[in-house]
């Protein structure tokens, strides 16, 4: 059971409880409520106080987890799709593009290019010259 205290603390507890449930598809609110130790109605009422809905929290958690998983270049997109509970890679790609404005492959490529650019810039800075 995830312990929840305080206004924002409860929503954070709900987020943490959702993460392990993602792989099963859309996390059922009843399972999440059980994980945080309350009824479904209490969960809904408490997150509503923060101006949130269960659906919005699940979407945000999926998006945050997608970003985290895409950083691991050892993971294939299909593996990420499965871990996030999407039925197929196309569903994941469309959702990620809706969330971020770019498909996951493009996001990953840009992220990797950005890492390389920062590394080159840092090395060039150490040598006192502009990055190439």
C-alpha positions as a printed Julia matrix, in Angstrom:
132×3 Matrix{Float64}:
   0.0    0.0     0.0
   1.26   3.47   -0.89
   0.96   5.89    2.03
  -0.64   9.2     1.12
  -0.53  12.35    3.2
  -1.35  15.96    2.38
  -3.02  17.59   -0.59
  -0.38  17.15   -3.3
   1.02  14.12   -1.51
  -2.1   12.14   -2.3
  -1.94  12.86   -6.04
   1.75  11.94   -5.99
   0.89   8.67   -4.24
  -1.69   7.93   -6.91
   0.94   8.57   -9.61
   3.4    6.21   -7.92
   0.7    3.54   -7.57
  -0.16   3.75  -11.27
   3.35   3.1   -12.62
   3.48  -0.66  -11.87
  -0.08  -1.06  -13.17
   0.66   0.37  -16.62
   1.89  -2.86  -18.2
  -1.56  -4.4   -17.68
  -3.11  -1.83  -20.01
  -5.19   1.05  -18.72
  -4.76   0.89  -14.93
  -8.12   0.22  -13.34
  -9.1    2.89  -10.86
 -10.22   0.24   -8.36
  -6.73  -1.3    -8.29
  -5.14   2.11   -7.87
  -7.55   3.01   -5.06
  -6.71  -0.26   -3.33
  -2.99   0.46   -3.69
  -3.34   3.86   -1.99
  -5.7    2.47    0.64
  -9.02   4.14   -0.11
 -12.26   3.65   -1.99
 -12.67   4.6    -5.63
 -14.97   7.48   -4.7
 -12.5    8.82   -2.12
  -9.69   8.64   -4.67
 -11.79  10.58   -7.2
 -12.83  13.17   -4.63
  -9.28  13.74   -3.36
  -7.68  14.11   -6.77
 -10.53  16.4    -7.84
  -9.48  18.73   -5.0
  -6.19  19.12   -6.9
  -8.13  19.87  -10.08
  -7.26  16.49  -11.6
  -9.05  13.48  -13.0
  -7.91   9.88  -12.89
  -7.69   9.78  -16.67
  -5.49  12.89  -16.74
  -3.16  11.44  -14.09
  -2.83   8.15  -16.01
  -2.01  10.07  -19.2
   0.6   12.18  -17.45
   2.2    9.13  -15.82
   2.33   7.34  -19.18
   3.93  10.38  -20.81
   6.54  10.73  -18.05
   7.32   7.02  -18.16
   7.58   7.14  -21.97
  10.17   9.92  -21.71
  12.11   7.96  -19.11
  12.0    4.71  -21.09
  12.93   6.36  -24.4
  16.19   7.52  -22.82
  17.23   3.88  -22.49
  18.46   3.1   -25.99
  18.65  -0.61  -25.17
  14.84  -0.71  -25.14
  13.05  -1.2   -28.43
   9.89   0.8   -29.06
   7.83  -2.38  -28.88
   9.27  -3.05  -25.4
   8.3    0.47  -24.3
   4.87  -0.03  -25.85
   4.37  -3.16  -23.74
   5.68  -1.59  -20.53
   3.28   1.32  -20.91
   0.31  -0.97  -21.57
  -0.46   0.04  -25.15
  -2.02  -2.6   -27.39
   0.37  -1.94  -30.26
   3.29   0.27  -31.31
   1.04   2.39  -33.53
  -1.17   3.34  -30.59
   1.88   4.28  -28.55
   3.39   6.32  -31.4
   0.15   8.24  -31.99
  -0.3    8.95  -28.28
   3.3   10.05  -27.84
   3.07  12.32  -30.88
  -0.13  13.84  -29.48
   1.56  14.46  -26.12
   4.89  15.77  -27.37
   4.33  16.9   -30.93
   6.78  14.35  -32.37
   6.75  10.55  -32.78
   8.86   8.55  -30.28
  11.55   7.7   -32.85
  12.04  11.39  -33.63
  12.07  12.27  -29.93
  14.69   9.59  -29.22
  16.85  10.68  -32.17
  16.7   14.35  -31.12
  17.46  13.44  -27.53
  20.5   11.43  -28.59
  21.68  14.19  -30.91
  21.26  16.67  -28.08
  23.34  14.52  -25.75
  26.1   14.31  -28.34
  25.95  18.04  -29.02
  26.21  18.82  -25.31
  29.16  16.49  -24.98
  30.95  18.07  -27.93
  30.17  21.55  -26.6
  31.47  20.65  -23.16
  34.69  19.24  -24.62
  35.16  22.29  -26.85
  34.54  24.59  -23.9
  37.21  22.77  -21.9
  39.64  23.43  -24.74
  38.66  27.1   -25.0
  37.2   26.9   -28.52
  33.67  26.91  -29.96
  32.0   23.51  -30.54
  32.04  22.11  -34.07
